[in-house]
Every structure is written in structure tokens, then in C-alpha cells.
Amino acid sequence: METRTLGRTGRRVGVVGLGAWQLGADWGEVDEADAFATLHAAVQAGVSFIDTADVYGDGRSEQFVGRFLREAEAPLTVATKMGRRVAQEPENYTADNFLAWNDRSLRNLGVERIDLVQLHCPPDPVFADDRVFDALDDLVERGRIAAYGVSVETCAQALAAIARPNLASVQIILNAFRLKPLEQVLPAAQAAGVGIIARVPLASGLLSGRYTAETVFAADDHRTYNRQGEAFDVGETFSGVDYETGLEAVERLRPLVPENVTLAQFALRWIADQDAVSVVIPGARNPEQARANAAAGSLAHLAPATHQAVSEVYDELIRPLVHKRW
């Protein structure tokens, strides 16, 4: 698999990683055996970066990843997130809370130091608060974390974070339905040496091409209960695109997919073709998905004409729905 440097962490990681949200909650039930089989399959296929969060299954995902780390033979970089287990109020982003949240993640992961800790889509005022970043610097100085980054909802938040001198990475939604980060965020990150972690790369599965208008998702799947942003930012579900428009866009993209490549692999390769991207983190619920996703990291780059065609589909169908929002 192609490897890249993960921003200011200095670590080399495979360009396709694994997002572990599915292993915790909000995507329907994933049992323990399937979770570990998925982790094993991903790493055997070349994945070297795993992204989790303290809120995924209220620690379940972190615990799975931690147990896997103790038996993994290949070197791995593990990132987690903190901040979403409390009310999203700026006053909760304090040094004392950071210590408590970090203690919990250290226990869940079973490590003495976490490779990368990210603030988990905090409120806007947090990005302007010097005390927040001083506290994060302190966690690094104390050896609790090796580096820190932020996960963001908007391009404006990403640009504010990139301006912070010790920030290692920005995690942002980037896929064929969310092109706005290409305009300013990716160039700014590349110029600053900040890594880009591309999340929601398959638009909650829409870009896998497996779903139809008749598909029914489980009641405990966010693709059922968060379509209007009832539980968290609607941009996290289908990238904020209404389901029917997403299906139409998928059909427009299908003819662009090279022979012997799946639509999901095509969508992941499109992201990996962006030079500023350090790693893209598709989720997986079973070993087959994990292996197929990882294979995108060794595919040939897409032709310029193909990238132009993706942009045209976005401009016609998707841009009016999402471009101004995030």
C-alpha cells in the first residue's frame, strides 16, 4: 500500500486506514468476533492507521482496538478523539477535563501514551481559545500523547486549527460529495505541514453503490435516526446529502469506475489522489469490506478527465445542497 507522512506526527501510515466507529455503535450491531476479524483483516491487507473515539459505543471501540493492539504484530498508529461525551459547551474544554478524558482513553486502549488525540468536532469558540491548545501542548509535554489534532465539521474550523503552530492533523469530511475542502483547506494544510485525515469517505455507504431507494437501515443505525440531524450534525450522515439525490449522483458516477474496481474503491482512490491527504479512513463491519477498502491504497491514480467528471457531477447535483453549509 502507498504510504504517506501523517502531518506533524512524522509517522508514515498507509494511505487507506480504518475508521472504527462501526465497531463501537451507531451502525447497527457488530459483535465482538466480527470486530476483531475486521481489525485483523485490515492490518493484514496493509492498514497501519486506526481511528477511534472515546464516544464510539461509550468506549467499546477503544477497548476493541486496545485489545487488538496487544496481539498485533505489525506496527500501528492509533488515533482517538475526546470531547463528545459531555455537553458541547466551550467551558467544558478545560485542562482538567482533558486529563480525565485522556486517563479514560489510556485505560481503554491499554497504552501509556496515545499516538494522536483529536478534539472531536468541538464548538466554534474552542478553536480561538489559547488555553485549549496550551492544555493540549501540556499533554504532549507530559508524555500522555505523542501529538494532537482536531476533527472538524466546517472548512472554517479547519483553517482556524491549521493556524495553530503545534497542531499535527485535521480530520474532515472529504469525498466525491464534499469537495469544498479542496479549495482552501487542503492547500493550507499542505503548506503548513499539517496532515489531513479524510473521514466519511463513502458518504455513509452511499458511495459504495450497494444501496437503493428500498434499502432499510436498522433502527440503531444513524442512517435511520440522524437523517435530519436529530442526534448530531447531519453532515455526518450521507455527508449531508439527501438520500434520493445521493442515489442519483451514484448512478452518474458508476460509468467512471475503471474495470475490475468497485465503486467504493473508486471513491477511496479519488480521495487518495489528493496529494494533501495523509490517510483516508473508511469504516468496515466485516473482513471482506476491510480488505476491499485497503486494496484502494494500491490502485493506480485516476485520470485527470475522471476527476473532472466527478467535479461536474458534484457541481450539478450536490453543490447546491452542501457547499455553503460546511
TORDREN-33945 format. One record per residue (C-alpha): residue number from 0; x, y, z. Coordinates in pm, 1 decimal. Example, Ala and Ser with C-alpha at 12.3 -4.5 7.8 and 13.67 -1.06 7.14 Angstrom:
// residues 2
+-----+----------+----------+----------+
| num |       px |       py |       pz |
+-----+----------+----------+----------+
|   0 |   1230.0 |   -450.0 |    780.0 |
|   1 |   1367.0 |   -106.0 |    714.0 |
+-----+----------+----------+----------+
// end
This chain:
// residues 326
+-----+----------+----------+----------+
| num |       px |       py |       pz |
+-----+----------+----------+----------+
|   0 |      0.0 |      0.0 |      0.0 |
|   1 |    111.2 |    354.7 |    -71.2 |
|   2 |    232.2 |    531.8 |    244.2 |
|   3 |    238.5 |    898.7 |    342.3 |
|   4 |    354.2 |   1110.4 |    634.3 |
|   5 |     78.6 |   1190.9 |    883.7 |
|   6 |    139.3 |   1562.6 |    916.2 |
|   7 |    344.8 |   1681.3 |   1210.5 |
|   8 |    333.7 |   1340.9 |   1377.8 |
|   9 |    615.1 |   1245.1 |   1141.4 |
|  10 |    473.0 |    892.1 |   1121.9 |
|  11 |    438.6 |    703.2 |    796.1 |
|  12 |     97.4 |    544.0 |    750.9 |
|  13 |    -81.1 |    360.8 |    473.5 |
|  14 |   -292.8 |    597.3 |    266.7 |
|  15 |   -601.4 |    386.4 |    347.5 |
|  16 |   -664.7 |    335.6 |    717.7 |
|  17 |   -957.9 |    203.9 |    917.4 |
|  18 |  -1227.8 |    407.7 |   1087.4 |
|  19 |  -1351.1 |    219.4 |   1394.0 |
|  20 |  -1683.1 |    398.8 |   1452.3 |
|  21 |  -1870.4 |     98.0 |   1313.0 |
|  22 |  -1707.3 |   -128.3 |   1570.9 |
|  23 |  -1849.4 |     77.7 |   1855.9 |
|  24 |  -2205.3 |    188.3 |   1780.0 |
|  25 |  -2447.4 |    376.2 |   1553.9 |
|  26 |  -2418.0 |    144.7 |   1252.4 |
|  27 |  -2625.6 |   -146.7 |   1371.9 |
|  28 |  -2489.4 |   -430.1 |   1583.3 |
|  29 |  -2136.0 |   -558.1 |   1524.3 |
|  30 |  -2045.8 |   -848.4 |   1752.0 |
|  31 |  -1707.6 |   -896.0 |   1915.5 |
|  32 |  -1590.0 |  -1172.2 |   1683.8 |
|  33 |  -1668.7 |   -967.0 |   1373.6 |
|  34 |  -1495.1 |   -662.7 |   1521.4 |
|  35 |  -1169.1 |   -847.9 |   1579.3 |
|  36 |  -1189.3 |  -1028.2 |   1246.2 |
|  37 |  -1230.8 |   -689.5 |   1076.8 |
|  38 |   -929.1 |   -542.7 |   1257.2 |
|  39 |   -713.5 |   -842.4 |   1168.1 |
|  40 |   -819.3 |   -835.2 |    802.6 |
|  41 |   -748.9 |   -463.3 |    770.6 |
|  42 |   -397.2 |   -487.4 |    911.4 |
|  43 |   -317.1 |   -798.1 |    708.6 |
|  44 |   -421.0 |   -600.3 |    398.6 |
|  45 |   -174.6 |   -321.0 |    476.1 |
|  46 |   -367.9 |    -83.5 |    703.1 |
|  47 |   -138.9 |     80.4 |    958.2 |
|  48 |   -363.0 |    361.3 |   1090.4 |
|  49 |   -674.7 |    308.6 |   1303.0 |
|  50 |   -903.0 |    592.2 |   1408.3 |
|  51 |  -1140.8 |    556.3 |   1702.3 |
|  52 |  -1304.2 |    779.5 |   1967.6 |
|  53 |  -1399.8 |    762.1 |   2332.7 |
|  54 |  -1765.1 |    813.2 |   2243.2 |
|  55 |  -1795.7 |    523.4 |   1994.7 |
|  56 |  -2004.8 |    279.2 |   2192.0 |
|  57 |  -1907.2 |    474.2 |   2506.1 |
|  58 |  -1557.7 |    325.9 |   2492.0 |
|  59 |  -1639.5 |     -5.1 |   2323.7 |
|  60 |  -1448.2 |     79.6 |   2006.7 |
|  61 |  -1140.7 |    196.9 |   2201.0 |
|  62 |  -1145.5 |   -122.9 |   2405.7 |
|  63 |  -1163.0 |   -340.5 |   2094.5 |
|  64 |   -872.0 |   -150.8 |   1939.7 |
|  65 |   -674.1 |   -172.5 |   2263.6 |
|  66 |   -716.7 |   -548.4 |   2288.7 |
|  67 |   -619.1 |   -581.6 |   1925.0 |
|  68 |   -304.8 |   -373.1 |   1980.8 |
|  69 |   -180.7 |   -618.1 |   2242.9 |
|  70 |   -176.2 |   -900.3 |   1988.7 |
|  71 |    -96.9 |   -713.6 |   1666.4 |
|  72 |    235.7 |   -797.5 |   1508.4 |
|  73 |    260.0 |   -506.7 |   1264.3 |
|  74 |    340.2 |   -154.6 |   1392.9 |
|  75 |     25.7 |     58.5 |   1408.7 |
|  76 |    -59.9 |    422.9 |   1460.8 |
|  77 |   -376.4 |    468.5 |   1665.3 |
|  78 |   -571.9 |    792.2 |   1691.0 |
|  79 |   -862.6 |    858.0 |   1922.5 |
|  80 |  -1083.9 |   1157.9 |   1995.0 |
|  81 |  -1223.2 |   1328.6 |   2301.1 |
|  82 |  -1488.2 |   1583.8 |   2388.2 |
|  83 |  -1820.8 |   1443.4 |   2271.0 |
|  84 |  -1918.0 |   1265.6 |   2591.8 |
|  85 |  -2021.9 |   1594.6 |   2752.1 |
|  86 |  -2249.5 |   1881.0 |   2655.4 |
|  87 |  -2098.9 |   2071.1 |   2364.3 |
|  88 |  -2027.7 |   2389.7 |   2555.2 |
|  89 |  -1691.3 |   2568.0 |   2526.7 |
|  90 |  -1647.3 |   2581.2 |   2904.4 |
|  91 |  -1619.4 |   2200.2 |   2911.7 |
|  92 |  -1294.1 |   2211.5 |   2712.5 |
|  93 |  -1063.7 |   2251.6 |   3013.3 |
|  94 |   -725.6 |   2114.0 |   3116.3 |
|  95 |   -882.8 |   1912.6 |   3399.4 |
|  96 |  -1136.1 |   1753.5 |   3167.8 |
|  97 |   -865.1 |   1677.7 |   2913.9 |
|  98 |   -671.5 |   1489.1 |   3181.8 |
|  99 |   -978.2 |   1291.0 |   3284.9 |
| 100 |  -1073.5 |   1210.0 |   2926.3 |
| 101 |   -716.0 |   1114.1 |   2847.6 |
| 102 |   -699.8 |    885.3 |   3152.8 |
| 103 |  -1009.1 |    701.2 |   3031.8 |
| 104 |   -877.0 |    657.3 |   2678.7 |
| 105 |   -539.7 |    537.4 |   2808.5 |
| 106 |   -721.0 |    271.0 |   3012.2 |
| 107 |   -948.1 |    171.0 |   2725.5 |
| 108 |   -658.4 |    140.6 |   2482.4 |
| 109 |   -423.9 |    -16.4 |   2736.0 |
| 110 |   -131.8 |    208.7 |   2645.2 |
| 111 |     92.5 |    453.3 |   2830.0 |
| 112 |     86.8 |    713.4 |   2552.6 |
| 113 |   -158.3 |    769.5 |   2267.7 |
| 114 |    -15.7 |    833.5 |   1921.6 |
| 115 |   -269.0 |   1102.3 |   1828.1 |
| 116 |   -557.7 |   1257.0 |   2023.0 |
| 117 |   -807.4 |   1476.4 |   1841.2 |
| 118 |  -1067.8 |   1716.1 |   1973.5 |
| 119 |  -1392.4 |   1567.5 |   1848.0 |
| 120 |  -1573.1 |   1836.5 |   1645.6 |
| 121 |  -1577.0 |   2097.2 |   1924.3 |
| 122 |  -1784.3 |   2418.3 |   1919.1 |
| 123 |  -1652.4 |   2717.0 |   1723.3 |
| 124 |  -1522.4 |   2917.1 |   2025.2 |
| 125 |  -1285.3 |   2633.8 |   2117.7 |
| 126 |  -1072.6 |   2698.7 |   1809.1 |
| 127 |   -999.1 |   3053.6 |   1923.8 |
| 128 |   -918.5 |   2965.7 |   2286.7 |
| 129 |   -543.2 |   2967.5 |   2353.2 |
| 130 |   -598.9 |   2784.7 |   2682.2 |
| 131 |   -732.9 |   2483.0 |   2497.0 |
| 132 |   -419.6 |   2446.7 |   2287.3 |
| 133 |   -193.6 |   2520.8 |   2584.7 |
| 134 |   -360.0 |   2229.0 |   2763.2 |
| 135 |   -304.8 |   2005.0 |   2462.9 |
| 136 |     59.9 |   2111.2 |   2449.7 |
| 137 |     83.1 |   2014.6 |   2816.7 |
| 138 |    -47.1 |   1664.0 |   2743.8 |
| 139 |    233.1 |   1624.7 |   2489.4 |
| 140 |    496.7 |   1759.7 |   2728.4 |
| 141 |    381.8 |   1519.1 |   2999.1 |
| 142 |    415.1 |   1222.5 |   2763.8 |
| 143 |     47.6 |   1134.3 |   2772.7 |
| 144 |      2.1 |   1185.5 |   2399.6 |
| 145 |    252.8 |   1197.2 |   2117.2 |
| 146 |     60.5 |   1453.6 |   1911.1 |
| 147 |   -277.5 |   1621.0 |   1883.2 |
| 148 |   -517.7 |   1725.4 |   1613.6 |
| 149 |   -878.6 |   1823.0 |   1563.9 |
| 150 |  -1175.7 |   1670.1 |   1392.0 |
| 151 |  -1391.0 |   1941.1 |   1236.3 |
| 152 |  -1730.1 |   1991.3 |   1077.3 |
| 153 |  -1654.9 |   2300.5 |    867.6 |
| 154 |  -1380.4 |   2433.0 |    645.4 |
| 155 |  -1365.4 |   2749.2 |    856.4 |
| 156 |  -1289.7 |   2540.6 |   1164.6 |
| 157 |  -1020.4 |   2352.8 |    974.4 |
| 158 |   -847.4 |   2673.2 |    867.0 |
| 159 |   -854.7 |   2808.9 |   1223.0 |
| 160 |   -699.2 |   2487.2 |   1351.3 |
| 161 |   -429.2 |   2475.4 |   1084.0 |
| 162 |   -308.5 |   2814.2 |   1206.3 |
| 163 |   -215.7 |   2659.6 |   1543.4 |
| 164 |    162.8 |   2603.2 |   1543.2 |
| 165 |    171.4 |   2260.5 |   1712.1 |
| 166 |   -132.4 |   2103.9 |   1550.1 |
| 167 |    -44.5 |   1773.2 |   1383.2 |
| 168 |   -357.2 |   1692.1 |   1186.0 |
| 169 |   -708.3 |   1788.2 |   1080.9 |
| 170 |   -979.6 |   1530.6 |   1028.3 |
| 171 |  -1250.3 |   1648.1 |    789.1 |
| 172 |  -1524.4 |   1504.4 |    571.6 |
| 173 |  -1389.3 |   1469.2 |    219.7 |
| 174 |  -1543.7 |   1262.4 |    -56.4 |
| 175 |  -1696.8 |   1294.9 |   -401.2 |
| 176 |  -2000.0 |   1458.7 |   -236.0 |
| 177 |  -1794.8 |   1706.3 |    -28.7 |
| 178 |  -1543.4 |   1891.9 |   -248.0 |
| 179 |  -1524.2 |   2221.7 |    -61.4 |
| 180 |  -1208.6 |   2124.3 |    137.8 |
| 181 |  -1018.8 |   2110.8 |   -192.2 |
| 182 |  -1046.1 |   2488.6 |   -231.1 |
| 183 |   -863.3 |   2619.2 |     77.5 |
| 184 |   -825.3 |   2354.4 |    348.0 |
| 185 |   -605.3 |   2105.2 |    165.7 |
| 186 |   -368.8 |   2370.4 |     23.8 |
| 187 |   -338.5 |   2537.4 |    366.7 |
| 188 |   -270.2 |   2207.5 |    541.3 |
| 189 |     -9.7 |   2107.5 |    285.8 |
| 190 |    168.3 |   2441.7 |    317.5 |
| 191 |    172.2 |   2414.3 |    697.8 |
| 192 |    278.1 |   2050.1 |    711.7 |
| 193 |    -49.9 |   1951.3 |    879.1 |
| 194 |   -189.4 |   1608.3 |    799.7 |
| 195 |   -535.6 |   1560.0 |    651.5 |
| 196 |   -739.5 |   1263.1 |    771.2 |
| 197 |  -1034.2 |   1217.9 |    534.9 |
| 198 |  -1340.9 |   1080.7 |    707.8 |
| 199 |  -1686.1 |    973.9 |    585.4 |
| 200 |  -1514.8 |    883.8 |    256.8 |
| 201 |  -1804.6 |    674.1 |    129.1 |
| 202 |  -2078.6 |    917.2 |    237.6 |
| 203 |  -2211.7 |    671.1 |    496.3 |
| 204 |  -2208.1 |    393.7 |    238.9 |
| 205 |  -2386.2 |    575.9 |    -42.7 |
| 206 |  -2064.6 |    576.7 |   -244.4 |
| 207 |  -2034.7 |    200.6 |   -208.1 |
| 208 |  -2317.8 |    174.7 |   -460.0 |
| 209 |  -2484.1 |   -101.6 |   -257.4 |
| 210 |  -2797.9 |     86.8 |   -152.7 |
| 211 |  -3125.0 |    157.4 |   -330.6 |
| 212 |  -3442.4 |    351.2 |   -262.3 |
| 213 |  -3580.2 |     34.1 |    -99.9 |
| 214 |  -3292.6 |    -13.0 |    144.8 |
| 215 |  -3399.7 |    -11.3 |    510.7 |
| 216 |  -3138.9 |     57.4 |    777.9 |
| 217 |  -3159.9 |    -70.4 |   1133.6 |
| 218 |  -3329.2 |    144.7 |   1397.4 |
| 219 |  -2996.5 |    187.0 |   1583.3 |
| 220 |  -2815.9 |    293.1 |   1265.1 |
| 221 |  -2756.6 |    669.7 |   1232.3 |
| 222 |  -2863.7 |    643.1 |    868.7 |
| 223 |  -3212.3 |    590.7 |   1010.0 |
| 224 |  -3223.3 |    821.8 |   1309.4 |
| 225 |  -2999.9 |   1112.9 |   1203.6 |
| 226 |  -3112.9 |   1196.5 |    851.1 |
| 227 |  -3230.8 |   1538.6 |    965.2 |
| 228 |  -2955.0 |   1590.1 |   1221.6 |
| 229 |  -3166.0 |   1472.1 |   1514.6 |
| 230 |  -2869.1 |   1331.8 |   1711.7 |
| 231 |  -2560.0 |   1510.7 |   1574.6 |
| 232 |  -2451.0 |   1716.5 |   1276.4 |
| 233 |  -2645.8 |   1599.0 |    973.0 |
| 234 |  -2329.6 |   1633.6 |    765.7 |
| 235 |  -2203.9 |   1311.4 |    925.0 |
| 236 |  -2493.0 |   1114.7 |    770.3 |
| 237 |  -2471.9 |   1069.2 |    392.6 |
| 238 |  -2239.4 |   1376.0 |    401.3 |
| 239 |  -2545.5 |   1594.8 |    444.1 |
| 240 |  -2685.7 |   1499.6 |    102.2 |
| 241 |  -3047.7 |   1387.2 |     92.7 |
| 242 |  -3068.2 |   1016.3 |     24.4 |
| 243 |  -3251.6 |   1034.6 |   -308.5 |
| 244 |  -3009.7 |   1289.2 |   -457.6 |
| 245 |  -2719.1 |   1078.4 |   -334.8 |
| 246 |  -2855.3 |    774.6 |   -515.3 |
| 247 |  -2892.5 |    976.7 |   -836.4 |
| 248 |  -2533.5 |   1101.8 |   -810.3 |
| 249 |  -2406.7 |    748.2 |   -755.7 |
| 250 |  -2565.8 |    636.8 |  -1082.2 |
| 251 |  -2393.0 |    925.7 |  -1258.1 |
| 252 |  -2057.8 |    815.8 |  -1114.6 |
| 253 |  -2084.3 |    444.8 |  -1199.1 |
| 254 |  -1972.4 |    478.7 |  -1564.3 |
| 255 |  -1648.9 |    645.8 |  -1445.7 |
| 256 |  -1532.9 |    341.9 |  -1247.3 |
| 257 |  -1240.3 |    154.3 |  -1408.5 |
| 258 |  -1271.0 |   -212.7 |  -1493.6 |
| 259 |  -1217.3 |   -454.5 |  -1203.5 |
| 260 |  -1257.7 |   -174.3 |   -949.1 |
| 261 |  -1560.3 |   -137.5 |   -722.1 |
| 262 |  -1741.9 |    191.4 |   -680.1 |
| 263 |  -1623.5 |    205.6 |   -317.4 |
| 264 |  -1261.6 |    156.3 |   -422.3 |
| 265 |  -1306.4 |    423.2 |   -688.5 |
| 266 |  -1441.1 |    666.3 |   -427.5 |
| 267 |  -1149.2 |    594.1 |   -192.9 |
| 268 |   -893.9 |    626.8 |   -472.8 |
| 269 |  -1043.7 |    962.9 |   -570.3 |
| 270 |   -966.4 |   1088.5 |   -218.5 |
| 271 |   -621.4 |    929.7 |   -206.3 |
| 272 |   -536.9 |   1105.5 |   -532.8 |
| 273 |   -539.0 |   1434.9 |   -341.4 |
| 274 |   -173.5 |   1490.3 |   -252.9 |
| 275 |   -251.2 |   1674.6 |     70.5 |
| 276 |   -442.4 |   1377.4 |    214.2 |
| 277 |   -238.8 |   1174.6 |    462.1 |
| 278 |   -488.5 |    893.7 |    514.4 |
| 279 |   -849.9 |    816.1 |    432.6 |
| 280 |  -1043.0 |    621.5 |    696.4 |
| 281 |  -1332.6 |    413.8 |    563.9 |
| 282 |  -1515.0 |    205.7 |    820.0 |
| 283 |  -1580.7 |   -163.1 |    782.7 |
| 284 |  -1813.7 |   -406.4 |    956.9 |
| 285 |  -1659.9 |   -730.3 |    830.1 |
| 286 |  -1326.9 |   -860.4 |    695.4 |
| 287 |  -1438.0 |   -853.0 |    332.7 |
| 288 |  -1511.2 |   -481.6 |    346.7 |
| 289 |  -1183.0 |   -412.2 |    524.3 |
| 290 |   -978.3 |   -597.3 |    264.2 |
| 291 |  -1161.1 |   -438.4 |    -29.3 |
| 292 |  -1116.1 |    -90.2 |    113.7 |
| 293 |   -745.9 |   -143.2 |    178.0 |
| 294 |   -694.3 |   -252.5 |   -182.5 |
| 295 |   -777.9 |    101.3 |   -295.9 |
| 296 |   -446.0 |    212.4 |   -146.8 |
| 297 |   -252.7 |     33.4 |   -418.4 |
| 298 |   -467.1 |    123.0 |   -719.2 |
| 299 |   -339.2 |    346.8 |   -997.5 |
| 300 |   -429.1 |    714.9 |   -980.2 |
| 301 |   -743.5 |    812.3 |  -1166.2 |
| 302 |   -714.8 |   1002.4 |  -1492.4 |
| 303 |   -749.5 |   1383.4 |  -1485.0 |
| 304 |  -1058.2 |   1354.7 |  -1704.6 |
| 305 |  -1216.7 |   1128.8 |  -1443.2 |
| 306 |  -1151.1 |   1383.2 |  -1169.1 |
| 307 |  -1309.4 |   1648.9 |  -1388.3 |
| 308 |  -1616.3 |   1430.8 |  -1441.3 |
| 309 |  -1654.9 |   1380.0 |  -1064.3 |
| 310 |  -1643.8 |   1757.2 |  -1019.9 |
| 311 |  -1914.3 |   1802.1 |  -1282.3 |
| 312 |  -2148.8 |   1560.8 |  -1105.2 |
| 313 |  -2082.6 |   1746.3 |   -780.9 |
| 314 |  -2145.5 |   2086.9 |   -936.9 |
| 315 |  -2473.9 |   1981.7 |  -1090.9 |
| 316 |  -2631.7 |   1771.7 |   -815.7 |
| 317 |  -2450.4 |   1816.1 |   -486.0 |
| 318 |  -2300.5 |   2165.0 |   -466.6 |
| 319 |  -2635.1 |   2344.9 |   -417.8 |
| 320 |  -2712.7 |   2121.5 |   -118.2 |
| 321 |  -2390.3 |   2119.7 |     82.5 |
| 322 |  -2125.7 |   2362.6 |    -39.7 |
| 323 |  -2232.0 |   2664.9 |    166.2 |
| 324 |  -2314.6 |   2464.8 |    478.6 |
| 325 |  -1978.9 |   2316.7 |    572.8 |
+-----+----------+----------+----------+
// end
